[in-house]
Amino acid sequence: VGKAAQDPRDIGALVVEILATAPKRGHEEIMAWRNPAKDIERLARRDYVRALRRLFGYRAIREIIAAARRIWPTLNQAQLGVAPKSEFDRVASGIVPRGVHFKSSPWDGPEGLALLGFYAEKGKLHLKHPLIYVNSAHDAGAMSSALCHELGHHMTAEMFKEAPQPVHLFFDAGYAAHLDDRVELAADIIVSLAGYPEPVARKLFSTPWNWGVVARTGRLEPSMLSGVRGHAENRFGLDLTAKFPAGQKLNYLAGMIHYAKLRWGLLAEYDL
Ligand SMILES: [Zn+2]
């Protein structure tokens, strides 16, 4: 957390605020994620345009969108809804294509809440069907974005046949690694377009005076950050001032920053 943390509307300040209000009980959980403030700061500083440019061209991005629109025809045009938790399974089973196994339950493995979900390909594991799992220990908003991410793997599987892992585990703290991984970032692109359709993105991220000749995405400026927070609260029910464990809050904050900056990068570089 550097100098920028002095601006009370900066990401660094938000991390400090969450840590300050953390009850002792959540402390262990926070420590388990070695240095959340540092990880978030890294995401905050990273130039997403460079990552996008390195991993995808415009054509590949169009292909990803076309693949995702087989499930969500209005992707990037209209806001995709978040199903209330009680409704999640019903809504999800309506979206998940035939021939894909879908399972949603609280994860009781050692990773606990850190695991959001996974996608297991059928071929390499000799499964009868591909399997999508979503950890229902999470909030409705996090579950919806996890489902969107895992379905993203399924819809883009054909594009990434060379992918070495048969199972794509989705951990909360792993967003920075996604920026070096075509398979993961493709799935995240779909989530960010679903969460911030074009009209919303143009409203939140249009700051041409800051773009210069070469598009890049640095820190979310305070006005952007508060716009993103408001959007996340209204649309995904993510309220960072609500009472829930600080470690979990920081994970959700990391996701919020990651998807917002990814969306900003897509707008800045590809005008999407
Ligand atoms: Zn993944």
Residues whose N, C-alpha, C, O or C-beta is under 5 A from the ligand:
A	BS01	ZN	H168 L169 F170 E184 A187
